[in-house]
């Protein structure tokens, strides 16, 4: 396997490698802080130095009072025994007689290992999505690997949907919502989680009195993979910020069951190295966002193609100059455009 990997990497023609992306200095500094903290925290034995990572992971509390755009947030406990909670973003008020708002259940990225719903960039995203989409956003703080590997994050996501169906939103979130218009969303590893939660939810439907119905999925550069090194992974190695082969391989080892390789069904869902996932009739339409400077792009395109092969609706949205996690940086023009694309997708579904 080592010789094969080396030959694959050698096959990547240096002349095809693009130049490093031109990014604003504030974005470069944020990325430098994040990847430095990530690299320092990843121990060789597969464990994580959480303290070191916290030095680069700025967090912010929920804000019950409306901000300048009229969005407030509250942290809601789902299961205290496993520290499962969610940050809920809602408009402070809606016009009398307005239709109930859709709900977006959001899973953050971080390679299944890092970040939380309270991380500053993700908190900003939650607020922005709530305001721009006219939706209540439920940002899930699922358990992290390697302390809680596969399938803990999928279990947590499914349990959040069950909790919403059984208890609804907290009483102090006074805006009306329509749980039959529930969208699953996630970035990077969170996109992977959204797919698997949707697969579970539609394979074993909840009781008929559960009001949660999945209207669609919004997957921002979802984190899928396999033992194969794709063309984009090789071409962008050493060029693309945020994701590289070493970090990605480390995250898969942290999350997947001991002894499993990257062709495990949690990672490899596109069918080349095993069976495609079974998708039920109720599996929701998907919007898959791809960045041209993201090493994971080949897996994301294959995922969208797999959905189409299985008769599912899939909208592939490409941003040719986008790096991985571009949506976290408001200074990047594509971060604004992707929200417009999400809004258009939700209006259709």
N, C-alpha and C positions, 0 to 999 in steps of 0.2 A: 504493500500500500504506500509506503514511504517513497519507493522508487517511482511509482505511478504518479504520485502527487508532484514529485520533482520534475518529471518529464512534462506533465501538464503545465506547470509553471514556466518551464523553459520555453514551451511552445508559444507563450504570449509574446508577440512581436513588440519590442520596445517602441517601434515606430508608430504603433497604433494607439499608444497611450495618450490620452488627452493631457493638456496642461492642467495643473491644479486650479480649482475654481477661484475666481476673483470674488472675494467676499468682503463686506464692510468690516472695518476693524472691530467694532463692537461684537459682531458675530464671531469673528476669529477668536477674540478673547474668551467669549463664552464657551466656544467649542474647546479651546485649549484647556480651560479650567475643568470642563466635564471629562474629557478623555484622559487628562492627567490623573484626576481622582479615580477614574475607572481603572486605569492601568496599575496604579499604586495599590488599589484595593483587591485586585485579582491575585490571590496567592497561588503558588504553583501546586499546592496540594488540593486545589479546588474549593477552598473556603474563601470567605470574603472578610476583609478588614472594614467593617462598617464605619468605624470611627474615621478612618482616612477618607473614605468616600464622602462622608458627611461634610468634610471641609470644602468640597466642591459642589455640594448639593444644597443650595439655598432653599429653605422652606418658608412657607408663610401660613399663618392661621386662617381659618374661615372668617369671613367678614359678614356678620349678620345685618349690618347697615348698608343700604344701597350705595353703590359707587356712582361715579359721574354718569354712567350709562344706565343706571337703574337696576343693576344686577346685584343680588346678595347671595351669600353662600352659607351653608350650615353643614357640619359633619354629623353623619347619622350612623349609629352603631348597628351592624347587621348581626354579628356574633362576637360578643366580647371574649369568649373563650379562645378564639383564634385570631383576635385583633382584626377581624374583618369589618371594614367600615367604608363609607362612601362620602364624598363631598358633593353636595347637591347645590347646583346653581339655578336660580330662578329669578324671573323679573319681580321687582318689588310689587308691581301691580299690573293689571291688565284692564282694558276698558270693559265696562259692564256689558254683558251680553256677548262677549267675545267667545269664539269657539275654543274648546279645550285645546291645550298645547300638546304637541307630540313630546315624547320623552326619548332622549339620547342616552343610552348606557355606554359609558366610555371606559376603555381599558388602556392604561398608559403603557408606553414602551420602556425600554431599559434592559433588553435581553433576558427577561424573566427574573433578573437579579437585582437591578438597581432602580432608583427613583421611587416616587410615591405620588399619590393624588395631591399631596401638599407641596411638592416641588414647585418652585416659583414659575418656571416656564409652563408647566402643565396647568397650574392654577390660572395663569393668564390665558391659556388656550380655552379652559373651561368657561371662563367669563366671556371671552370673545364669542365662542360658539353659542352660548346662551343668548347673547344680545343679537348676533347676526342671524341666527337661524330661527329665532322666536320659539325656542324650545326650552324645556327643563332638562338640564344635563346632570346625569348621575355618574360621577367619576369614581370608579371602583378602586379601593386600596386593597388589592388582593395580596395573598402571601407570596413571599419571594423565595426563589431558589438561591443557594443550594440547601438552605435550611428546610425549605418546603418545595421539593421538586415535583415533577410530573406525578399525578395530574392535579396538584393542589390549586393552581391558578384556574383551571377549567371548573373544578368543583366550586370554587368561590364565585366565579361568574354565574354559574347556573343557580347557585343559592341566592344571589342578589336578585335575579329575576323572580324566583319563588317568593322572596321576601316582599318585593314590590307588589306581586299579585295578591299576597295574603294581607298585607298591612297598608299598602299604598305609601304615599309620601307623608312626611311628618305634618302634623296639624298646622304648624306655624308657616308652612309653605302654602299660602292661601290661594294660589292660582289654580284654576282647573286644568287637569291633564287628561289625556286620552291614552290609556295603556294599550289600546288596540293599535295605536300608531307608535310602536316602540322600535327604535333603530339601535342596532348594535354598532359601535364604532370603536376603532382602536388604531394606534400607530405602532409600527414595528412589531415587537413581541405582542403588544396589545391587539394588533390586527390578527395575529395567529390565534390569540385567545378568543377573539370575537368569532372567528370561523368555527372553532371547535365548540364553543358554547351554542352557536346557532345549530350546528349539527346535532348536538345532544338534545337541544330544546325541541327540535322538529322531529327527531327520531323517537323520542318518548314524550309525546305531548302531555302537558299538565292537565289536570282535571278541567272539566268543561266550565267550572265556575272561576277559573283563573283568568283574569282579563288581559294578561300580557300576550300580545300577538306581535310577531316580528314583521315589520313592514319593509325592512331593508337593512343592509350592512354597508358600512363606510370603512374601508380598509386603507389606511394611509401607509403605504410602503410596508406591507405586512412581511413578517419575518418567517419565511419558509426556507427550507434547505434540503441538502442531501449530501451523500458522500462525493458526488461529482463536483468538480470545480467548474463553474460555468465560465463562458467567455467573458462576461462582465466582471466576475470576481477576479479573474486573472488580469484583465486589462486595466482595472482601476486600483489594483493593489499598489499601495504606496502613493496614490494620487488622491483618492477620495478621503475626506475627513470622516470622523465618527466611526464608520464600520471598516474593519479590515479582517483578513482571514483569521489571524490569531485571536482577536477579540471574539469573533463570531464562534469559532470552534470552542473556545473556553466557555461561552455562554451555553452552547448546546450540551457540553459535558456537565455543566452545573444543573441543567434542568432535566435532561432525559434520565430514564432509569439507569442504574449502574449496569455497565456492560453493553448498553445499547449504542448503536452508531447513528449517524445522522439520517439514515434511511428509515428510522423509526416513524410510524404513522403520525406522530405529533409534529414532526418536522417536515417530512416528505409527503406531501398531499397531492402531488401532480401526476402520479401514475407511472413515471418512467422506471422506477426501481421497485414497484410493488403495486398492489391494487389501488385504484382510485377510491376515495371515500364514498360511502353510501350516502346519498342525499335524497331526502324525502321530498314529496311534492310541495310541502309547505316551506322548504328551504328558501330563504328570502332573496330577492334581487340584490346584487352587489355592485358597489362602486369601488374600483381598485385604482389607487393612485400610485404612479410610477415616476421615479426621478431618473433622468439620464445620467447623473453622476452618482447613482446609488449602486454599489456592488451587488445588491440583492435583486436588481431589476429583472433578470432573466427568470428567476423563480416566480416573481409576481406576474409576469406576462403568462407564464405557463399555467399559473393558478387560474387566471381569468379565462384562458383557453379551455382548461379542464371544465370549468363551470358551463361554458357554452356547449362543449361536447356532451355534457350530461343534461342538456336542455334547460339550463338555468339562465336567467338574465344577468349579464355582467357588462358593466360599462367601464372601459379602460380609459383612464385619464392620465395623459403623459405630460410631464414638465421636463423638457430636454435638458435644461441647465440646473435642475434641482439636485441638491445633495440629500443624503439621508437625514431625516428630521428637519427639513427646511421649514415645515409648518410651525416649528417652535420659535422661529425668529421673525418677529413682526417687521424688522427692517428689510426683509427680503420680499420683493414684489410678488413672488409666487405664493407666499404665505397668505396674501390677500386673495389672490385668484382662486386658491384651492377652496377657500370658504365659500366663494361664489358658486363653485362647482358642486359643493356639498348641498348648498341651499337649493340649487336646481334639481339635483337628484331627489332630495326629500320632497320637493313640491310635486314631482311626478308620482312618487310611491307613497 
